[in-house]
Amino acid sequence: MLPSNLDEWLAHCERLHPKTIDMTLDRVITLRDRLGLKFEPPVVMVAGTNGKGSTCAMLESIALQAGYRVGLYIKPHLVHFQERCRVGGEPVSAASLLPYFEEVEAARGELTLSYFEFTTLAIMLRLAAEPLDLVILEVGLGGRLDAVNVIDADCAVITSIDLDHTEYLGPDRESVGREKAGIMRAGRSVVVSDPMPPASLAARAAEIGADLRQLGRDFTYSGDRQQWQWSGRERRFSGMAYPALRGVNQLLNAAGVLAAFEVLYERLPISAQAVRNGLAMVELPGRFQVVAGQPNLVLDVAHNPHAVAALAQNLDQMGFFPRTHAVFGAMADKDLAGIFQKMAPLVDSWHFCDLELPRAAKSESLLAEFEALRAAAGVKPPMELSLHVHASPAEALAAATVAADPADRILVFGSFFTVGGVLKNGVPRLQAGKPPQTSRSLS
């Protein structure tokens, strides 16, 4: 009997393949051809270590403001799986995905797809069935062997490159860059918004004859405290307000977004007003998301040293807070030492939490790692420091809120499952000394 709802389908997908990650495109290519999966509208594919989600959100927001109907595959989700599939700026319903899970199941035959392969095919089928003007596909892991790479992108965007998933992508930025460069296509454009990209990106573009558009050479940006401007090969925008997404790296992401729209201009022309409105209205939960309260709450899915360095800079620019309480949970394979070294000077109280995944580090392990680094002088925490462990992100946030003063701030960061764990019942509104209240659901 076939599964009858989305939760059952997702459980089915988890059981099919012995590996969570299996780096090959062979199975997905076979299924793509069996299913006749293709897109008629232009496709923008976004890869990179950090900044992918923000780039996808800005692409979507600007295109919507220009009057286009947009389909977006973005991942991972924070609370509900259907957040991964957006049409017209909104997540699709869970029920609307079921026929496409059934279609993949009927077509796969003897093939044992991984969870990510199966769900990616189902979501792309769902998007392909819509009358869309633009399709945006976010790469999950790497690029060359990621399941979305069975689609030929009209424009590839590669955001910042740093070390992550080194067991799959390689031990240095050049190796990671080669994997990300796998989404390039001969004769088509690739936008690189990393200001210091690994040489492997340009080498791959030259090898296959892709049109490389590099930040600082083919497009630039500048600004002051009030506004910023962008200039590309043929187009320019000026007098723009800063993106609504907070963070020091958002102009890099926005610059790459405008370069992608320059590539697509003949098929999808956009006005300066659409750009201004799109950047002003863009939303992306969990990316340096600040929720006003007493104490303030900051949500960020930074989970590698590069992203955490940007988070630390953003926190430093927020102004003065007497104490910072951190709720942190992460996968066991992350560079925990690098994360702690960058964040420890800013945090007065750590609340480590368990996550409901086999790959996640236990809260006691996070505590032990932090203590070992502190003993070896590998981190420099404040003089007065408190450390705690909790069974879940929600319990950790509740404890931090009870312990906080109204003028403090609480930071929830690390895995998507950490941030999602405090958002599952809605956006928390904090009042010092009391358990968190929720205001609205993400669904």
Secondary structure per residue as TSV (DSSP state, phi and psi in degrees):
chain	resnum	aa	ss	phi	psi
A	1	M	-	360.0	135.1
A	2	L	-	-74.0	150.0
A	3	P	-	-55.4	151.0
A	4	S	-	-109.3	-8.6
A	5	N	S	-146.2	173.6
A	6	L	H	-65.2	-40.5
A	7	D	H	-60.5	-40.4
A	8	E	H	-66.7	-38.8
A	9	W	H	-63.7	-42.3
A	10	L	H	-64.9	-38.7
A	11	A	H	-64.3	-39.3
A	12	H	H	-60.4	-44.5
A	13	C	H	-63.2	-35.3
A	14	E	H	-67.9	-24.3
A	15	R	H	-90.2	-12.3
A	16	L	H	-72.5	-39.0
A	17	H	-	-121.0	139.4
A	18	P	S	-68.6	-18.8
A	19	K	-	-111.5	141.9
A	20	T	S	-70.0	-40.8
A	21	I	-	-124.2	125.2
A	22	D	-	-135.3	101.1
A	23	M	-	-79.0	90.5
A	24	T	-	-160.0	153.3
A	25	L	S	-105.2	-5.0
A	26	D	H	-57.4	-48.4
A	27	R	H	-65.4	-41.3
A	28	V	H	-70.6	-36.6
A	29	I	H	-61.6	-43.8
A	30	T	H	-59.6	-45.2
A	31	L	H	-69.3	-37.8
A	32	R	H	-55.8	-44.9
A	33	D	H	-71.1	-40.0
A	34	R	H	-62.1	-38.1
A	35	L	H	-84.6	-12.1
A	36	G	T	65.1	34.4
A	37	L	-	-75.3	122.8
A	38	K	-	-160.6	162.0
A	39	F	-	-118.9	134.0
A	40	E	S	-82.8	-42.6
A	41	P	S	-72.7	165.5
A	42	P	-	-61.1	146.5
A	43	V	E	-118.1	128.8
A	44	V	E	-109.3	125.4
A	45	M	E	-111.3	132.8
A	46	V	E	-119.6	120.6
A	47	A	E	-123.7	168.7
A	48	G	-	145.4	171.1
A	49	T	S	-84.2	-48.1
A	50	N	B	-132.9	152.1
A	51	G	S	93.0	-1.5
A	52	K	H	-64.7	-48.0
A	53	G	H	-62.4	-43.5
A	54	S	H	-63.1	-41.3
A	55	T	H	-62.6	-45.6
A	56	C	H	-61.7	-42.1
A	57	A	H	-64.8	-39.4
A	58	M	H	-71.5	-38.5
A	59	L	H	-57.2	-47.8
A	60	E	H	-62.2	-48.0
A	61	S	H	-63.9	-43.4
A	62	I	H	-66.3	-44.2
A	63	A	H	-63.2	-39.4
A	64	L	H	-62.7	-41.6
A	65	Q	H	-67.7	-23.7
A	66	A	T	-81.5	-2.4
A	67	G	T	93.8	10.9
A	68	Y	-	-92.0	152.6
A	69	R	-	-93.3	120.3
A	70	V	E	-116.8	137.0
A	71	G	E	-111.5	134.5
A	72	L	E	-133.2	130.2
A	73	Y	E	-109.8	110.8
A	74	I	-	-129.9	147.8
A	75	K	-	-157.0	167.7
A	76	P	S	-74.1	175.9
A	77	H	-	-85.4	159.6
A	78	L	S	-90.2	-44.8
A	79	V	S	-126.0	-57.8
A	80	H	-	-110.5	136.0
A	81	F	G	-55.1	-38.0
A	82	Q	G	-66.5	-9.7
A	83	E	G	-59.2	-22.4
A	84	R	G	-70.7	-20.4
A	85	C	E	-120.9	112.0
A	86	R	E	-120.5	137.7
A	87	V	E	-131.5	127.7
A	88	G	T	63.5	26.3
A	89	G	T	89.1	3.2
A	90	E	E	-131.5	146.9
A	91	P	E	-61.8	142.5
A	92	V	-	-72.9	165.4
A	93	S	-	-76.0	152.0
A	94	A	H	-60.2	-40.2
A	95	A	H	-63.3	-33.1
A	96	S	H	-69.8	-15.6
A	97	L	H	-84.6	-21.0
A	98	L	H	-59.4	-44.0
A	99	P	H	-60.3	-27.7
A	100	Y	H	-82.7	-30.3
A	101	F	H	-63.4	-42.4
A	102	E	H	-62.8	-38.1
A	103	E	H	-65.8	-42.1
A	104	V	H	-64.9	-42.6
A	105	E	H	-61.5	-42.0
A	106	A	H	-66.6	-31.9
A	107	A	H	-86.7	-22.4
A	108	R	H	-73.5	-26.0
A	109	G	T	56.2	-117.1
A	110	E	T	-85.1	-5.8
A	111	L	-	-77.5	136.5
A	112	T	-	-104.4	89.3
A	113	L	-	-74.3	147.9
A	114	S	-	-74.9	165.7
A	115	Y	H	-53.5	-47.2
A	116	F	H	-67.2	-41.2
A	117	E	H	-62.5	-47.3
A	118	F	H	-61.9	-50.6
A	119	T	H	-68.0	-34.6
A	120	T	H	-62.8	-45.4
A	121	L	H	-62.0	-42.7
A	122	A	H	-62.4	-43.4
A	123	I	H	-68.0	-40.9
A	124	M	H	-67.0	-35.3
A	125	L	H	-62.9	-42.5
A	126	R	H	-59.1	-44.0
A	127	L	H	-68.8	-38.4
A	128	A	H	-65.6	-22.0
A	129	A	T	-80.6	-10.1
A	130	E	S	-90.6	148.5
A	131	P	-	-79.0	93.1
A	132	L	-	-111.6	155.9
A	133	D	S	-100.2	-22.9
A	134	L	E	-151.7	137.6
A	135	V	E	-118.6	129.9
A	136	I	E	-118.1	124.2
A	137	L	E	-120.7	120.2
A	138	E	E	-90.6	129.4
A	139	V	-	-72.0	142.9
A	140	G	-	-85.3	-71.8
A	141	L	S	-122.9	120.3
A	142	G	-	74.1	-118.8
A	143	G	S	176.4	-57.4
A	144	R	T	-55.9	-43.2
A	145	L	T	-111.0	14.2
A	146	D	S	-76.0	146.1
A	147	A	G	-59.5	-33.6
A	148	V	G	-68.4	-15.8
A	149	N	G	-75.3	2.5
A	150	V	G	-76.0	-9.5
A	151	I	S	-98.6	138.5
A	152	D	-	-85.7	114.5
A	153	A	-	-78.5	139.5
A	154	D	S	-73.0	-30.9
A	155	C	E	-143.3	125.5
A	156	A	E	-98.8	139.5
A	157	V	E	-121.7	128.4
A	158	I	E	-119.5	118.7
A	159	T	-	-89.2	-152.8
A	160	S	B	-63.4	146.5
A	161	I	-	-114.7	127.4
A	162	D	-	-151.8	177.9
A	163	L	-	-78.3	129.0
A	164	D	-	-167.3	148.4
A	165	H	S	50.5	46.5
A	166	T	H	-62.4	-25.0
A	167	E	H	-67.3	-21.7
A	168	Y	H	-105.6	-34.5
A	169	L	H	-104.8	-10.8
A	170	G	-	110.5	165.1
A	171	P	S	-88.9	-2.9
A	172	D	S	-145.1	170.8
A	173	R	H	-64.2	-33.8
A	174	E	H	-63.9	-42.1
A	175	S	H	-64.6	-45.3
A	176	V	H	-61.0	-42.9
A	177	G	H	-59.0	-39.9
A	178	R	H	-62.4	-39.7
A	179	E	H	-67.2	-43.3
A	180	K	H	-63.5	-36.1
A	181	A	G	-65.4	-11.2
A	182	G	G	-64.0	-14.8
A	183	I	G	-84.7	-6.6
A	184	M	-	-68.4	152.4
A	185	R	-	-129.6	143.4
A	186	A	T	-58.9	133.3
A	187	G	T	76.8	0.9
A	188	R	S	-115.3	166.4
A	189	S	E	-88.5	146.1
A	190	V	E	-130.8	126.3
A	191	V	E	-100.4	126.6
A	192	V	E	-115.8	115.2
A	193	S	-	-101.4	3.8
A	194	D	-	-74.1	122.8
A	195	P	S	-69.4	-19.6
A	196	M	S	-132.1	69.8
A	197	P	-	-73.6	151.2
A	198	P	-	-63.1	146.9
A	199	A	H	-62.9	-21.4
A	200	S	H	-63.2	-25.8
A	201	L	H	-67.8	-50.6
A	202	A	H	-64.8	-36.6
A	203	A	H	-62.5	-42.5
A	204	R	H	-68.6	-40.3
A	205	A	H	-60.6	-43.2
A	206	A	H	-66.9	-37.3
A	207	E	H	-62.6	-40.5
A	208	I	H	-102.0	-4.1
A	209	G	T	78.0	35.7
A	210	A	-	-84.1	152.1
A	211	D	E	-85.5	97.9
A	212	L	E	-81.7	126.7
A	213	R	E	-119.2	105.5
A	214	Q	E	-106.7	133.1
A	215	L	B	-57.2	134.3
A	216	G	T	92.7	-16.5
A	217	R	T	-120.6	-51.6
A	218	D	T	-99.8	-18.9
A	219	F	B	-151.9	146.9
A	220	T	E	-139.7	165.4
A	221	Y	E	-144.5	158.6
A	222	S	E	-155.0	166.3
A	223	G	E	-174.8	172.2
A	224	D	-	-124.9	-162.5
A	225	R	S	-68.5	-20.8
A	226	Q	S	-99.5	-37.3
A	227	Q	-	-157.2	171.9
A	228	W	E	-141.6	166.9
A	229	Q	E	-138.9	158.1
A	230	W	E	-135.0	142.5
A	231	S	E	-136.3	130.8
A	232	G	-	-115.3	-159.4
A	233	R	S	-66.3	-40.1
A	234	E	S	-128.7	-16.1
A	235	R	-	-126.9	161.0
A	236	R	E	-149.3	152.0
A	237	F	E	-130.4	138.9
A	238	S	E	-137.4	167.9
A	239	G	E	62.9	36.2
A	240	M	E	-96.7	139.1
A	241	A	-	-72.2	158.1
A	242	Y	-	-70.7	150.9
A	243	P	-	-56.8	147.5
A	244	A	S	-66.9	-23.4
A	245	L	S	-69.8	130.5
A	246	R	-	-80.9	155.6
A	247	G	S	129.2	151.6
A	248	V	T	-70.6	-22.2
A	249	N	T	-97.6	2.8
A	250	Q	H	-69.3	-27.1
A	251	L	H	-68.9	-33.9
A	252	L	H	-60.1	-46.9
A	253	N	H	-64.4	-43.2
A	254	A	H	-64.1	-37.5
A	255	A	H	-62.8	-41.3
A	256	G	H	-65.7	-35.9
A	257	V	H	-62.0	-45.5
A	258	L	H	-67.1	-32.9
A	259	A	H	-65.2	-37.0
A	260	A	H	-65.5	-41.3
A	261	F	H	-67.9	-29.1
A	262	E	H	-64.7	-40.5
A	263	V	H	-58.9	-40.9
A	264	L	T	-92.1	6.7
A	265	Y	T	-58.9	-37.5
A	266	E	T	-66.5	-31.4
A	267	R	T	-93.2	-31.7
A	268	L	S	-135.5	74.7
A	269	P	-	-66.2	141.3
A	270	I	-	-128.5	149.7
A	271	S	-	-95.3	162.7
A	272	A	H	-60.6	-35.0
A	273	Q	H	-67.8	-36.8
A	274	A	H	-63.5	-39.0
A	275	V	H	-63.4	-48.7
A	276	R	H	-61.1	-47.3
A	277	N	H	-65.5	-42.3
A	278	G	H	-62.5	-43.4
A	279	L	H	-69.7	-33.3
A	280	A	H	-73.2	-25.8
A	281	M	H	-107.5	-2.0
A	282	V	-	-65.4	141.1
A	283	E	-	-133.0	144.3
A	284	L	-	-155.5	99.0
A	285	P	T	-58.5	141.7
A	286	G	T	85.7	4.2
A	287	R	S	-113.0	97.2
A	288	F	S	40.0	53.4
A	289	Q	E	-86.2	120.0
A	290	V	E	-106.3	122.2
A	291	V	E	-108.9	114.8
A	292	A	-	-64.9	141.3
A	293	G	S	177.5	-171.3
A	294	Q	B	-129.9	88.7
A	295	P	S	-83.4	168.1
A	296	N	E	-68.1	152.6
A	297	L	E	-121.5	131.8
A	298	V	E	-120.0	127.9
A	299	L	E	-116.5	127.7
A	300	D	E	-153.2	132.2
A	301	V	-	-89.7	22.1
A	302	A	-	-60.1	123.5
A	303	H	-	-141.0	19.0
A	304	N	S	-141.2	161.4
A	305	P	H	-57.9	-34.8
A	306	H	H	-64.7	-48.0
A	307	A	H	-67.7	-36.8
A	308	V	H	-68.4	-33.2
A	309	A	H	-62.2	-41.7
A	310	A	H	-65.6	-39.7
A	311	L	H	-61.4	-44.3
A	312	A	H	-60.6	-40.8
A	313	Q	H	-65.3	-41.6
A	314	N	H	-62.9	-43.0
A	315	L	H	-63.0	-39.1
A	316	D	H	-64.8	-26.7
A	317	Q	T	-89.5	-0.2
A	318	M	T	-76.4	-16.8
A	319	G	-	108.6	-169.9
A	320	F	-	-89.7	132.9
A	321	F	-	-132.7	131.7
A	322	P	S	-55.6	-42.8
A	323	R	-	-143.0	148.7
A	324	T	E	-118.1	124.0
A	325	H	E	-105.8	127.6
A	326	A	E	-111.9	130.2
A	327	V	E	-102.4	122.1
A	328	F	E	-139.2	131.3
A	329	G	E	-144.5	146.1
A	330	A	-	-155.6	165.9
A	331	M	B	-71.3	149.9
A	332	A	T	-67.8	-21.4
A	333	D	T	-89.0	5.6
A	334	K	S	-79.2	160.8
A	335	D	-	-79.3	79.1
A	336	L	H	-64.4	-37.8
A	337	A	H	-61.7	-44.2
A	338	G	H	-63.7	-37.6
A	339	I	H	-66.0	-48.5
A	340	F	H	-64.4	-38.5
A	341	Q	H	-60.5	-36.1
A	342	K	H	-82.2	-31.3
A	343	M	H	-96.1	-25.1
A	344	A	G	-55.5	-40.9
A	345	P	G	-63.2	-18.5
A	346	L	G	-98.3	-10.8
A	347	V	-	-111.0	129.8
A	348	D	S	-96.4	-24.3
A	349	S	E	-146.2	122.7
A	350	W	E	-104.0	133.7
A	351	H	E	-121.8	92.1
A	352	F	E	-77.6	142.7
A	353	C	E	-135.5	149.7
A	354	D	-	-74.6	154.6
A	355	L	-	-126.6	149.0
A	356	E	S	-85.8	56.4
A	357	L	S	-139.5	143.8
A	358	P	T	-61.4	-31.6
A	359	R	T	-78.7	-9.4
A	360	A	B	-77.6	145.8
A	361	A	-	-74.0	139.3
A	362	K	-	-72.3	150.3
A	363	S	H	-58.4	-37.7
A	364	E	H	-64.7	-34.8
A	365	S	H	-68.8	-39.5
A	366	L	H	-62.0	-43.3
A	367	L	H	-61.6	-45.1
A	368	A	H	-63.2	-40.8
A	369	E	H	-62.5	-44.4
A	370	F	H	-63.6	-44.6
A	371	E	H	-63.9	-38.8
A	372	A	H	-64.4	-41.7
A	373	L	H	-67.3	-38.5
A	374	R	H	-65.7	-40.3
A	375	A	H	-65.1	-32.6
A	376	A	T	-89.5	10.5
A	377	A	T	60.2	28.6
A	378	G	-	-82.4	-15.8
A	379	V	-	-132.9	155.1
A	380	K	-	-122.5	84.3
A	381	P	-	-79.4	169.5
A	382	P	-	-60.1	162.8
A	383	M	S	-60.9	-45.7
A	384	E	S	-100.2	114.8
A	385	L	-	-133.7	137.0
A	386	S	E	-122.4	142.7
A	387	L	E	-128.4	136.8
A	388	H	E	-142.3	156.1
A	389	V	E	-125.3	148.0
A	390	H	E	-143.0	159.3
A	391	A	S	-81.7	-14.6
A	392	S	S	-159.2	160.1
A	393	P	H	-59.8	-38.6
A	394	A	H	-64.3	-41.8
A	395	E	H	-65.4	-38.3
A	396	A	H	-64.7	-42.3
A	397	L	H	-65.2	-41.2
A	398	A	H	-61.1	-43.3
A	399	A	H	-66.2	-40.8
A	400	A	H	-64.7	-39.3
A	401	T	H	-66.9	-41.6
A	402	V	H	-63.3	-34.6
A	403	A	H	-83.7	-14.7
A	404	A	-	-83.4	156.1
A	405	D	-	-93.5	159.0
A	406	P	T	-56.9	-31.4
A	407	A	T	-87.0	-2.5
A	408	D	-	-77.1	-179.9
A	409	R	E	-134.5	150.4
A	410	I	E	-118.2	128.6
A	411	L	E	-109.2	124.2
A	412	V	E	-110.0	116.8
A	413	F	E	-148.1	172.8
A	414	G	E	114.1	-134.1
A	415	S	S	-61.4	154.0
A	416	F	H	-55.4	-32.3
A	417	F	H	-72.8	-24.0
A	418	T	H	-70.6	-51.3
A	419	V	H	-65.7	-43.9
A	420	G	H	-60.8	-31.4
A	421	G	H	-66.3	-26.6
A	422	V	H	-94.6	-7.8
A	423	L	H	-103.5	-3.4
A	424	K	T	-63.9	-23.9
A	425	N	T	-107.6	10.0
A	426	G	S	123.3	175.9
A	427	V	-	-76.5	121.8
A	428	P	E	-69.5	140.6
A	429	R	E	-114.9	124.0
A	430	L	-	-103.1	141.8
A	431	Q	B	-135.6	119.8
A	432	A	T	-53.4	137.8
A	433	G	T	84.8	-3.2
A	434	K	S	-129.7	152.9
A	435	P	-	-61.6	151.7
A	436	P	-	-63.7	147.3
A	437	Q	E	-107.5	156.7
A	438	T	E	-114.3	149.0
A	439	S	-	-110.3	-40.6
A	440	R	-	-155.3	155.0
A	441	S	-	-87.4	149.7
A	442	L	-	-74.7	-18.0
A	443	S	-	-79.2	360.0
